[in-house]
Every structure is written in structure tokens, then in C-alpha cells.
């Protein structure tokens, strides 16, 4: 069913969609303003719902309380028909990640100015004891006015929060600080390290600790923790020396050797960019203006909405905490029920053993009775039937054995795919079959590259098992892929390619009387993303395999038994390479 409204917001169109939710363009009729609506799908699998909902609440709670020109503004939160949503500032522009992929290199002064603005945003967040924990180019938006805005506080750390704060490995591996990699306590200086990685990448087009031969994150994380970065000017002698001093200090392994505040880093960057020395204080002046009301920066209705937002946030988080406590209670009750079932099963087995012993003793006694000869035939018959019956195993033992077998299958698949990714990155093979994408159609000849494999663990009965394995890679058409689209599909095609973070060129071929494009040609100049997700279902002992943009259009899913999956891993690899279609035949059985 098409979504038309969420709360008071009128849905105008979809901006993007993922496995966990969607983002819509919407209009707030109260103040006639367009906003972005981030939603959380209500029908997520139970095993991931708690984590995803926690990230959603954390983003609303952290970013919603921050008021800064370089932080995306959260306007409202709510829930409708079981779907949680968040209304936020609609940003017109591109992410820094998209900007860095453009062939045209950013001017050094522009890099200094943009990173200084992000440092201002972090300085403001740190003042409220909020650590972002996931600073990276994809979470930095550059609007059409050239202003940087920090987004996605979904894994932010808040000391006052009642939500779970474990899992210090949250964030993107290549931008993590040594503290995150080593599982140590973090503070705002961790964000400064991550911003130093972003600055390094913006200047050199590569991150400081990645190497081309990496196929897993472990080598990368070891270098983050203990290996110095390659000096900036050794990578590119054209980079001004002043940047090297900033980067060296930001990327210091020990937090005590880094900038002690993001504001210090912003001030040094502004010296490089040549901005007035008062620029660093602009955000403070902005905050004072808003707080004291000397120059009303907001309309009264905006202030009323912000007050309502804080109230809604408190109610939303209070409801989340209640639901979380109820979930924990339900898990504890389920655990106690399981223990009671096992105890009763043990008692029943003990009674069976006692009964067996009594029967055996009675049989021995009967055998010594001269009149018992006629009764021995019945006893022998029972013993023969007992010998033919299969041995009864403890259900917990059977379950543990099935978990171990599924874990072994997943770990084997991870090792195989990691080796495959290493070879794929070395060879950059050409697929023997076409790959198909919406708007672009079938791409007859593509090369595969940039493969990345990783896994995610899960704890079951006190042991870590392999829960999720994924391989991501990109395909590059032998010839630039072209798509000619008409009418409203022009905007949709542009959003689709932007969502996939694909470099492209657009040429308008026709316009109507009002100057609106009616026909346009898109030429893809970059690579396209593909992904395979493998998830283990330890409750039903099956494996879910989900392929996104792997030869077929969009997303395709299969469910296999562990034995089927073991047999199909190599088929899956050959399917990626376009060697044959055996995987589809096996998966559809």
C-alpha cells in the first residue's frame, strides 16, 4: 500500500530505501516546509528490531537536542501504525563521500574550510557530552551553499542515556579510532581522530590505514591501533605543510597527544583556509543569538515546534525504555521456562531409569524362580523391541549440535568468500554473463572489483557463533552505460543513481514549455554496487541468502538448509562471476 501521510506530514515521494527503513520527501502543512522523513519499518525480524530501534531512538535523542548550523536539524519524532518516524531537515546537496569520488579535486582551502565546519559541529556536540562515533564522509553533507552538515547520530554515545552502550566497535572500520578498535572507553577525542582520517582522505583520495591487499578488517584494525600513518606530503608533495601538522596531531595514537577539543582543530584549519580568526566563534555567537533572543533566528512557530520536539523525544524514549524493559522481562521469563522444561525432562528421565532398574531386578528375580520359565519369552520380546528403537537424545544436546553445525557452515563460507574476494581484487575478472540494473537494463560486459568481505558474530548460550556474512563488490561496464528516461523518471533515475553512490553524467535532451526536462540521457561513468548477504537462522536452522544487484534486477532471496548451503557456496561464487546458473537451480529446489 502506498504511504500518503505520516502524522501531520504529507508524503511527496521516496528519497531512498534500505533493509531497515525508508526516507521520504514530505511537506509539513503547519509551516509549509519540506522535510525529510526517516522511517523504521515495523515488520523487521525480531532478532534485529531491538538494535535498529535503539539506533533510531539514539539518533533522535542526540541530534534532536543539538542546535547548530553544521548539524542536521531534527524537527519531530512520532509513531503511526507501528512505524516509527523522524522528521528532519531536507538537505539539498551531496555527501562528502560523493564529492570525493568526483574526478575534480577539491581546493586545499575548501577542504580546510569544510573540515573546520565539521569540527565546529563536533565541538558543539561534545559540549553536550555526545560522542558521534561514526564520523565519515558519508555522514557529512555539503549543501548547495557549500556548508557542511554532520548527520546520522544513530550510534552516538550519551553518558546520560539509559540505552545500552556496549559494543564499542560500532562505526565504520576505516574511520575508527584506536580506542574503538581496542574496545577502550571513548570521549570526544575519538571523533577528532575519525575527523583526522576524513581530512587525510579529502587531501589524498585514500584513507591512511587501508592497503589494497586487504580482504578483511582485521589487518586494517591492527594498523589503526599500532602503525603510524604515511605522512601526507609523502603521498602528495603538493599538499601544504600546514596540513601535515594538523593531521599528525589529529591522528595521534594516544588521546592525550591529540587535539583536546575539536574547536582547537577548527582554529588551526581556519588559519590554513585564510578565514577570519573570528570565524571559529561564529557558532558560539549563533548559539547565543538563539538562546538570548537578541536576533530572533527562528519564527515563533519554530520555537514552539522545537519545544514540542523535546517533549516528544522524552515521551518517545520513555516508551522505548518501557518496551525494552518488557522485552528483557519476556526474555528472562522464557529462559526460566526453558530451565524448568529441562529440569522436568531430567526428572522424567530419572524416573524412567528407576523404572528400568526395577524391571531389570524383577526380571533377575523371576529368572531364579523355577516357575518363571514361561514368562521369559515376553521379557525377551520386550528387549528385542527396545534394541530396535533409536536412542533418545537430550533435546539440548541435539540443539547444541545443530547450532555448532550451522556455525561451522557459516565460518567455512566466510573463509571461502574472503579468499574469493582476495583473488577477485587481484584479477578484476570479466563476468561471462550480463548484470542487470533498473533504468540501465542489461550490461553485457562488466568487470568485478573492490570486493570486501566481513562477518558479524552473535552470542548463543554463552558462545560466539557466526551470524552474518556479507560480500560487497562493484561492477564496472566495459562501455559507459546509458539510459534515456522520460518525464518523472528523470528525477527518479537521478535519485536512484545517487542512492547507489554511482558517478554519472546527465544530459537534458528536451524540455517542455515551462523549462522542465521531459527527456534526458544518463551516462554512468563509475562503478555500480552489488552485495550478497548470508544470515544464519539459529532458531529454525536454515540459511538466508539475499542477493542485491547480483546479475538479476534488485533484490532476490533464498532459504537453504545448512547442507544445501555447504554444497552451494561454490555455486554462488560461480554465479557472481557469471560462469553458470547452477546456484539458482540449487536454491530453488
WOQUIRA-V598232 format. One record per pair of residues at least 24 apart in sequence whose ideal C-beta (glycine too) atoms are under 10 Angstrom apart, sorted by the first residue. I is the first residue (numbers start at 1). J is the second residue. Records with the same first field share a line. If there is no record, write none. Layout:
# WOQUIRA-V598232
I = J  J
This chain:
# WOQUIRA-V598232
3 = 37  39  80  81  83  85
5 = 29  80
6 = 37  39  76  78  79  80  81  83  85  86  87
7 = 37  76  77  78  79  80  85  87
8 = 76  78  87
9 = 34  35  37  75  76  78  80  85  87
10 = 34
11 = 37  39
12 = 37
13 = 488  491  492  495
14 = 492  495  499
15 = 90  495  498  499
16 = 495  496  498  499  500
17 = 41  499
18 = 499
19 = 44  45  48  52  533  546  548  555
20 = 44  48  49  51  52  53  55  56
21 = 52  56  83  84  85  86
22 = 83  85
23 = 85  86  88  90  499
24 = 85  87
25 = 90  495
26 = 85  87  90
27 = 90
28 = 75  76  87  305
30 = 301  304  305
31 = 75  299  301  302  305
33 = 75  87  89  90  301  302  305
34 = 89  90  92
35 = 73  74  75  76  86  87  88  89  90
36 = 72  75  86  87  88  89  90  91
37 = 75  76  78  85  86  87  88  90
38 = 74  77  84  85  86  87  88  152  154
39 = 79  80  83  84  85  86
40 = 79  82  83  84  85  86
41 = 82  83  84
42 = 79  80  81  82  83  84
43 = 82  83
45 = 535  537  544
46 = 327  539
47 = 458  467  535  537  538  539
48 = 468  535
49 = 327
50 = 164  323  324  327  328  331
51 = 164  167  170
52 = 84  154
53 = 84  163  320  323  324  327
54 = 154  155  161  163  164  320  324
55 = 152  153  154  155  156  163  170
56 = 84  85  86  154  316  320
57 = 84  86  154  161  163  313  316  317  319  320  321  324
58 = 130  133  153  154  155  156  157  158  161  163  164  165  317  320
59 = 86  88  151  152  153  154  155  156
60 = 84  85  86  87  88  153  154  309  312  313  316  317  320
61 = 130  153  156  158  160  161  163  313  314  316  317  320
62 = 125  128  129  130  131  132  153  154  155  156  157  158  161  313
63 = 88  89  125  130  132  150  151  152  153  154  156
64 = 88  153  306  309  310  312  313  316  317
65 = 125  128  130  153  158  306  309  310  313
66 = 121  124  125  127  128  130  150  153  156
67 = 124  128  286  287  290  291  297  298  306
68 = 117  120  121  122  123  124  125  127  149  150  283  286  287  290
69 = 117  120  121  124  147  148  149  282  283  286  287  297
70 = 114  116  117  118  119  120  121  122  123  124  125  140  141  147  148  149  150  283  286
71 = 118  120  121  122  124  125  132  148  149  150  151  153  283
72 = 121  139  141  149  150  151  152  153
73 = 149  302  306  309
74 = 153  306  309  313
75 = 302  305  306  308  309  312
76 = 305  306  308  309  312  313
77 = 309  312  313  315  316  317
78 = 312  315  316
79 = 316  319
84 = 316  319  320
86 = 313  316
87 = 305  309
88 = 151
89 = 141  143  149  151
91 = 141  142  143  144  147  149  151
92 = 141  143  144  145
93 = 141  142  143  144  145  146  147  148  149
94 = 141  142  143  144  498  501
95 = 136  137  138  139  140  141  142  149  151  498  501
96 = 136  137  138  139  140  141  142  148  198  201  202
97 = 136  137  138  139  140  141  198  201  501
98 = 137  138  141  142  498  501  502  503
99 = 137  140  141  142  202
100 = 137  198  201  202  205
101 = 137  205  501  502  503  526  527
102 = 503  526
103 = 503  525  526
105 = 202  203  205  236  238
106 = 142  202  203  205
107 = 273
108 = 202  203  238  239  240  242  243  272  273
109 = 240  269  272  273  274  275
110 = 142  146  202  273
111 = 198  199  201  202  203  239  243  269  272  273
112 = 199  202  203  240  242  243  246  266  268  269  270  271  272  273  274  275
113 = 146  147  148  269  270  272  273  274  275  279
114 = 140  142  146  147  148  198  199  202  269  273
115 = 140  148  195  196  198  199  202  203  243  246  250  265  266  269  272  273
116 = 148  199  246  262  263  265  266  267  268  269  270  271  272  273  275  279  280
117 = 142  146  147  148  149  150  266  269  270  279  282  283
118 = 148  149  150  191  195  198  199  262  265  266  269
119 = 148  150  191  192  195  199  250  259  261  262  263  264  265  266  267  268  269  270  280
120 = 148  150  262  263  265  266  267  269  270  279  280  281  282  283  284  286
121 = 148  149  150  151  191  195  262  266  283
122 = 150  188  191  192  194  195  261  262  263  265  266
123 = 188  191  192  261  262  263  264  265  266  280  283  284
124 = 150  262  263  283  284  286  287
125 = 150  153  156  158  188  191  262
126 = 187  188  189  191  192  261  262  263
127 = 188  261  262  263  284  287
128 = 158  160
129 = 157  158  159  160  161  187  188
130 = 156  157  158  159  160  161  188  191
131 = 155  156  157  158  159  186  187  188  189  190  191
132 = 156  157  171  188  190  191  194  195
133 = 157  168  170  171  172  175  176  177  180  186  190  191  194
134 = 170  171  172  175  176  180  191  194
135 = 171  172  175  176  177  190  191  192  193  194  195  196  197  198  262
136 = 171  172  174  175  176  194  195  197  198  201  207
137 = 172  175  197  198  201  202  207
138 = 172  175  501
139 = 172  175  194  198
140 = 195  198  202
150 = 191  195
156 = 191
157 = 185  186  187  188  190  191
159 = 187
161 = 317  321
162 = 317  318  320  321  324  325
163 = 317  320  321  324
164 = 324
169 = 217  221
172 = 197  207  217
173 = 207  209  210  214  216  217  218  220  221  224  452  454
174 = 201  206  207  208  209  210  214  217  220  221  224
175 = 201  207  209  224
176 = 209  217  220  221  224  225
177 = 224  225  251  253  255  258
178 = 221  224  225  226  251  252  253  254  255
179 = 224  225  253  254  255
180 = 221  224  225
181 = 209  217  220  221  222  223  224  225  226
182 = 221  224  225  226
184 = 255
185 = 255
186 = 255
187 = 255  260
188 = 255  258  259  260  261  262
189 = 250  252  254  255  256  257  258  259  260  261  262
190 = 255  258
191 = 262
192 = 249  250  251  252  255  258  259  260  261  262  264  265
193 = 224  250  251  252  253  255  258  259
194 = 250  251
195 = 250  251  259  262  265  266  269
196 = 229  246  247  248  249  250  251  252  258  259  265
197 = 224  229  247  250  251
198 = 250
199 = 232  243  246  247  250  251  265  269
200 = 229  230  232  235  239  243  246  247  250  251
202 = 243
203 = 232  233  235  236  238  239  240  243  244  247
204 = 230  232  233  234  235  236  239  243  247
205 = 235  236
206 = 230  235  236
208 = 232  235  247  251
209 = 251
212 = 425  426  450
213 = 422  425  426
214 = 421  422  425  452
215 = 417  418  419  420  421  422  423  424  425  426  451  452  453  454  471
216 = 414  418  421  422  452  453  454  455
217 = 452  453  454  455
218 = 454
224 = 251  253
225 = 253
226 = 253
227 = 253
228 = 252  253
229 = 253
240 = 272
241 = 272
242 = 268  269  271  272
243 = 268  269  272
245 = 272
246 = 271  272
338 = 396
341 = 395  396
342 = 394  395  396
345 = 394  395  396
346 = 394
349 = 392  394
352 = 392
356 = 386
396 = 461
399 = 460  461  538  539  541
400 = 460  461  463
402 = 538  541  562
403 = 460  461  463  465  536  538  541
404 = 463  465
405 = 541  562  563  566
406 = 465  466  467  536  537  538  541  542  543  561  562  565
407 = 457  458  460  463  464  465  466  467  536  538  562
408 = 465  466  562  566
409 = 466  534  536  543  560  561  562  563  564  565  566  569
410 = 455  457  458  465  466  467  468  469  534  535  536  538  543  562  565
411 = 455  465  466  469
412 = 466  469  565  566  569
413 = 453  455  466  469  471  534  536  543  545  565  566  568  569  572  573
414 = 453  454  455  466  468  469  470  471  534  569
415 = 453  455  469  569
416 = 453  469  569  570  572  573
417 = 451  453  454  455  469  470  471  532  534  569  572  573  576
418 = 451  452  453  454  455  469  471
419 = 453  573
420 = 451  453  471  473  569  570  572  573  576  577
421 = 448  450  451  452  453  454  471  472  473  573
422 = 451  453
423 = 451  573
424 = 448  449  450  451  453  471  473  573  576  577
425 = 449  450  451  452  473
426 = 451
427 = 577
428 = 476
429 = 576  577  578  579
430 = 475  476  478  577  578
431 = 475  478  551  576  577  578  579
432 = 574  577  578  579  580
433 = 551  575  576  577  578  579  580  581
434 = 477  551  578
435 = 475  477  481  528  530  549  550  551  552  553  576  578
436 = 549  550  551  552  553  554
437 = 475  477  481  483  496  497  500  502  524  528  529  530  549  552  553  554
438 = 483  492  493  496  497  500  549  553  554
439 = 481  482  483  484  485  489  492  493  494  496  497  522  524
440 = 477  481  482  483  493  496  497  502  504  522  524  528  553
441 = 481  482  483  553
442 = 481  551  553
443 = 475  476  477  478  479  481  524  528  551
444 = 477  478  479
445 = 476  477  478  479  578
446 = 474  475  476  477  478  479  481  527  528  530  551  578
447 = 474  475  476  477  478  527
448 = 473  474  475  476  527  530  576  577  578
449 = 473  474  475  476  527
450 = 474  475  476  527  529  530
451 = 530  576
452 = 531
453 = 532
455 = 534
456 = 535
458 = 535  536  538
460 = 536  538  539
461 = 538
465 = 536  538
466 = 534  536
467 = 534  535  536  537  538
468 = 533  534  535  536  544
469 = 532  533  534  535  536  543  545  569
470 = 531  532  533  534  535  546  548
471 = 530  531  532  533  534  550  572  573  576
472 = 529  530  531  532  533  548
473 = 527  528  529  530  531  532  550  576
474 = 500  501  502  526  527  528  529  530  531  549
475 = 527  528  529  530  549  550  551  576
476 = 524  525  526  527  528
477 = 524  525  526  527  528
480 = 504  505  523  524  525  526
481 = 522  523  524  525  526  528
482 = 507  521  522  523  524
483 = 520  521  522  523  524
484 = 509  519  520  521  522
485 = 509  517  519  520  521  522
486 = 510  517  518  519  520
487 = 512  516  517  518  519  520
488 = 518
489 = 519  520
490 = 516  517  518  519  520  521  522
491 = 517  520
493 = 520  522
494 = 520  522
496 = 522
497 = 522  524  526  528
499 = 529
500 = 524  526  527  528  529  549
501 = 526  527  528  529
502 = 526  527  528  529
503 = 527  528
530 = 576
531 = 555
532 = 572  573  575  576
533 = 557
534 = 560  565  569  572
535 = 559
536 = 562  565
543 = 568  569
545 = 569  572  583  587
547 = 572  575  576  583  584  587
550 = 575  576  578  583
551 = 575  576  577  578  581  583  584
552 = 584
556 = 584  587
557 = 587
558 = 583  584  586  587  588  589
559 = 587
560 = 586  587  589
564 = 589
